[in-house]
Amino acid sequence: MRQPATTIDLRRDLVGLLPHLRRFAITLAGEAGVADELVQAVCLRAIAKGHQWSGEGRLESWIYTLARQQWTEDSRKRKPKASARGNVTDIREAARERSASVDPDAIHRMIAEMPEGVSAIFLLVDVEGHSYQQAADIMGISAASVVSQLATARLHFAGLAGTHPIHRY
């Protein structure tokens, strides 16, 4: 039996989104193994709910929303465990010790080590190019929260680079 064309197109487009989805999943999960499991679950969920995709808007926004929802559901099932993320001081020290060359793995680690939510907002807006409202819809928060979390992320990176002194009065 032949599948409907919309299902086939959704699957094809989903394959094209896998690198973006994995990067987003890493910002949520903080580690590659857990992110890969999340990506697999999201792909299964997207295929199963393909009939809900209206074809309007950006497919990746819908997929990211499914990923966030799946992560939230999975988080409720998992036992809370101590965070494996480093603190900001450790990240700054690591950034100062690095050579001038750019290490993509180090950048991914620095994004993943940011507080949960902040890294996802940074990825959605500054890396993937979503608008504040699109990011808010994907994350299920207000646009004002997106602005606040994005400012936190940008200040975080500016502080790591040493290009923007952070003053507190």
Buried (B, 14 or more C-beta within 10 A) or exposed (E): EEEEEEBEBBBEBBEEBBEBBBBBBBBBBBEEEBBBBBBEBBBEBBEEEBEEBEEEEEBBBBBBBBBBBBBEEBEEEEEEEEEEBBEBEEBBEBBEEEEEEEEEEBEBBBBBBBEBBBBBBBBBBBEBEBEBEBBBBBBEBEBEBBBBBBEBBBEBBEBBEEEEEEEEE
